[in-house]
């Protein structure tokens, strides 16, 4: 962070080009500057450039308070935390008072008194951008005292009136004056607390223990919430919704490409930095394996067996990708392979990464139902990816060999060379695996690619009902 500007008193500040702007005007001006230069509004947020970002842009240009409304795992909190980047790097505030206030344009009674008493000698301090954002996770036990403040009995005993803001011990919102205050999961706030918020939004006054106190705050309020039909714990009271300028609707990735990019940028897949000096295998995730995960998660978001009001978070994709990377990493450690790629056998461990992230409909709940549903979704995703590359009828000569009782076992601890050796026991399977590696745009001469492509082919034949499959402790055994 750069060094703050030099002026230390109000008189010195008046000799600079600085002029007061409200927080919302500051956000607006800095956004306009970004729009003119083509700078990204939310670097790292993918798939929102044509849908969500225009909503936010228009809200900021309109100087609105905002509510980010969407299901879990749609980057609502992440975007809220990036809004302060639109604030100035430094702003001056009156020193030695609890509530940040602009020295040229004091809006609080405390700031006005300080400037009236000291004039140009009023000391100022420079507030960094990082101190101008605060957030609060809404829970049912949050009180007006937490957000707005409480009467300070000691200050009252010193002779101040209860209706004077100087008697208050200030809460989080007044302490965020000249900044942005975020409330996560707004419906969880009790209705009476929400009423206190809409007084701050519009009337700029609150009642503390029955005494009206004027708080002329300069703050941008932003909120996040799930849709009301999902949140059974509470709802946003209508007068509060009416006072929030813009409601920003978020969504899950619209395409597998966007989903894969989001997951790749957020998942921990490059493990070599965590080696602590000991060599670890390099894990390279083939595109088709990642896409199978994303297609399965996308299917979960439309499944009638899953509570769609709850949603299926992007964190599901992230956890699944990290899990298959870990399974491949373990295999590399055990077999001594320096480079490994996840294979279909690694999907056996994905169910552990999805538990608790998918909420079933009540009628579908039962023993292992969630795990079975995930396996089914992965199978459908394998079928979708395979059908874009090949026709299952091409591989009848391979499936016919299993009719006489032939069995082929694959597991997550076998080296790629061992898997390929097993493929060669079935006439044409190794050649088909090499061909499939080419169709998947992988290196046909790479053992890891061929082993993975062969397992993908076997799984595709299984999900097309050309082979049977039995999962056991020794691995998955394909037959007919």
ChimeraX attribute file (.defattr): number of C-alpha atoms within 10 A of each C-alpha:
attribute: neighborCount
match mode: 1-to-1
recipient: residues
	/A:1	8
	/A:2	7
	/A:3	9
	/A:4	14
	/A:5	12
	/A:6	11
	/A:7	17
	/A:8	17
	/A:9	20
	/A:10	23
	/A:11	17
	/A:12	15
	/A:13	20
	/A:14	14
	/A:15	9
	/A:16	10
	/A:17	6
	/A:18	11
	/A:19	10
	/A:20	14
	/A:21	14
	/A:22	17
	/A:23	21
	/A:24	24
	/A:25	16
	/A:26	19
	/A:27	24
	/A:28	22
	/A:29	18
	/A:30	17
	/A:31	21
	/A:32	16
	/A:33	13
	/A:34	14
	/A:35	13
	/A:36	9
	/A:37	9
	/A:38	9
	/A:39	11
	/A:40	13
	/A:41	20
	/A:42	16
	/A:43	9
	/A:44	13
	/A:45	17
	/A:46	15
	/A:47	19
	/A:48	17
	/A:49	13
	/A:50	8
	/A:51	13
	/A:52	15
	/A:53	20
	/A:54	14
	/A:55	18
	/A:56	22
	/A:57	16
	/A:58	13
	/A:59	18
	/A:60	24
	/A:61	15
	/A:62	14
	/A:63	19
	/A:64	20
	/A:65	20
	/A:66	24
	/A:67	25
	/A:68	27
	/A:69	21
	/A:70	20
	/A:71	24
	/A:72	22
	/A:73	17
	/A:74	22
	/A:75	19
	/A:76	23
	/A:77	19
	/A:78	13
	/A:79	19
	/A:80	23
	/A:81	16
	/A:82	13
	/A:83	16
	/A:84	20
	/A:85	16
	/A:86	20
	/A:87	25
	/A:88	16
	/A:89	17
	/A:90	19
	/A:91	20
	/A:92	26
	/A:93	23
	/A:94	27
	/A:95	21
	/A:96	12
	/A:97	11
	/A:98	15
	/A:99	22
	/A:100	27
	/A:101	27
	/A:102	25
	/A:103	27
	/A:104	19
	/A:105	15
	/A:106	21
	/A:107	17
	/A:108	21
	/A:109	15
	/A:110	18
	/A:111	25
	/A:112	17
	/A:113	12
	/A:114	19
	/A:115	19
	/A:116	10
	/A:117	11
	/A:118	12
	/A:119	14
	/A:120	15
	/A:121	14
	/A:122	19
	/A:123	22
	/A:124	22
	/A:125	21
	/A:126	18
	/A:127	20
	/A:128	18
	/A:129	17
	/A:130	14
	/A:131	13
	/A:132	23
	/A:133	24
	/A:134	17
	/A:135	19
	/A:136	17
	/A:137	14
	/A:138	20
	/A:139	15
	/A:140	13
	/A:141	10
	/A:142	15
	/A:143	18
	/A:144	21
	/A:145	16
	/A:146	15
	/A:147	19
	/A:148	23
	/A:149	22
	/A:150	19
	/A:151	20
	/A:152	14
	/A:153	13
	/A:154	12
	/A:155	15
	/A:156	16
	/A:157	11
	/A:158	9
	/A:159	9
	/A:160	15
	/A:161	13
	/A:162	21
	/A:163	17
	/A:164	17
	/A:165	20
	/A:166	19
	/A:167	22
	/A:168	22
	/A:169	18
	/A:170	20
	/A:171	17
	/A:172	18
	/A:173	26
	/A:174	24
	/A:175	22
	/A:176	24
	/A:177	24
	/A:178	28
	/A:179	28
	/A:180	26
	/A:181	24
	/A:182	24
	/A:183	21
	/A:184	22
	/A:185	22
	/A:186	25
	/A:187	25
	/A:188	21
	/A:189	24
	/A:190	21
	/A:191	17
	/A:192	11
	/A:193	16
	/A:194	22
	/A:195	19
	/A:196	20
	/A:197	22
	/A:198	20
	/A:199	17
	/A:200	21
	/A:201	19
	/A:202	11
	/A:203	12
	/A:204	16
	/A:205	18
	/A:206	21
	/A:207	16
	/A:208	18
	/A:209	9
	/A:210	9
	/A:211	13
	/A:212	14
	/A:213	18
	/A:214	17
	/A:215	19
	/A:216	16
	/A:217	24
	/A:218	24
	/A:219	23
	/A:220	24
	/A:221	22
	/A:222	23
	/A:223	26
	/A:224	25
	/A:225	24
	/A:226	23
	/A:227	18
	/A:228	15
	/A:229	10
	/A:230	16
	/A:231	17
	/A:232	9
	/A:233	12
	/A:234	17
	/A:235	21
	/A:236	20
	/A:237	17
	/A:238	11
	/A:239	12
	/A:240	17
	/A:241	15
	/A:242	10
	/A:243	16
	/A:244	18
	/A:245	17
	/A:246	21
	/A:247	19
	/A:248	20
	/A:249	19
	/A:250	21
	/A:251	17
	/A:252	21
	/A:253	19
	/A:254	11
	/A:255	12
	/A:256	17
	/A:257	13
	/A:258	16
	/A:259	24
	/A:260	21
	/A:261	15
	/A:262	19
	/A:263	24
	/A:264	17
	/A:265	13
	/A:266	16
	/A:267	17
	/A:268	15
	/A:269	21
	/A:270	12
	/A:271	14
	/A:272	14
	/A:273	8
	/A:274	10
	/A:275	10
	/A:276	8
	/A:277	8
	/A:278	7
	/A:279	11
	/A:280	20
	/A:281	22
	/A:282	19
	/A:283	22
	/A:284	16
	/A:285	18
	/A:286	18
	/A:287	12
	/A:288	18
	/A:289	23
	/A:290	20
	/A:291	18
	/A:292	24
	/A:293	26
	/A:294	28
	/A:295	23
	/A:296	21
	/A:297	26
	/A:298	22
	/A:299	16
	/A:300	21
	/A:301	20
	/A:302	13
	/A:303	14
	/A:304	12
	/A:305	19
	/A:306	21
	/A:307	18
	/A:308	18
	/A:309	16
	/A:310	19
	/A:311	22
	/A:312	26
	/A:313	18
	/A:314	22
	/A:315	18
	/A:316	22
	/A:317	28
	/A:318	23
	/A:319	20
	/A:320	24
	/A:321	26
	/A:322	21
	/A:323	24
	/A:324	28
	/A:325	26
	/A:326	19
	/A:327	22
	/A:328	26
	/A:329	25
	/A:330	17
	/A:331	23
	/A:332	24
	/A:333	16
	/A:334	13
	/A:335	15
	/A:336	13
	/A:337	17
	/A:338	13
	/A:339	15
	/A:340	26
	/A:341	25
	/A:342	27
	/A:343	26
	/A:344	23
	/A:345	20
	/A:346	20
	/A:347	22
	/A:348	18
	/A:349	15
	/A:350	23
	/A:351	16
	/A:352	13
	/A:353	18
	/A:354	19
	/A:355	13
	/A:356	10
	/A:357	17
	/A:358	23
	/A:359	18
	/A:360	20
	/A:361	12
	/A:362	10
	/A:363	7
	/A:364	14
	/A:365	13
	/A:366	9
	/A:367	8
	/A:368	8
	/A:369	13
	/A:370	22
	/A:371	17
	/A:372	12
	/A:373	19
	/A:374	21
	/A:375	17
	/A:376	14
	/A:377	21
	/A:378	24
	/A:379	19
	/A:380	19
	/A:381	24
	/A:382	27
	/A:383	21
	/A:384	15
	/A:385	18
	/A:386	22
	/A:387	13
	/A:388	9
	/A:389	11
	/A:390	13
	/A:391	9
	/A:392	17
	/A:393	10
	/A:394	10
	/A:395	17
	/A:396	11
	/A:397	12
	/A:398	17
	/A:399	21
	/A:400	13
	/A:401	15
	/A:402	18
	/A:403	12
	/A:404	9
	/A:405	9
	/A:406	14
	/A:407	15
	/A:408	18
	/A:409	17
	/A:410	22
	/A:411	21
	/A:412	22
	/A:413	20
	/A:414	15
	/A:415	19
	/A:416	24
	/A:417	14
	/A:418	13
	/A:419	23
	/A:420	22
	/A:421	12
	/A:422	16
	/A:423	23
	/A:424	12
	/A:425	12
	/A:426	17
	/A:427	12
	/A:428	13
	/A:429	21
	/A:430	21
	/A:431	16
	/A:432	19
	/A:433	24
	/A:434	24
	/A:435	17
	/A:436	23
	/A:437	25
	/A:438	16
	/A:439	16
	/A:440	18
	/A:441	13
	/A:442	20
	/A:443	14
	/A:444	19
	/A:445	11
	/A:446	12
	/A:447	20
	/A:448	26
	/A:449	25
	/A:450	28
	/A:451	29
	/A:452	27
	/A:453	29
	/A:454	26
	/A:455	20
	/A:456	24
	/A:457	24
	/A:458	25
	/A:459	24
	/A:460	23
	/A:461	24
	/A:462	20
	/A:463	19
	/A:464	16
	/A:465	12
	/A:466	20
	/A:467	18
	/A:468	17
	/A:469	19
	/A:470	10
	/A:471	13
	/A:472	10
	/A:473	6
	/A:474	11
	/A:475	17
	/A:476	18
	/A:477	15
	/A:478	20
	/A:479	21
	/A:480	17
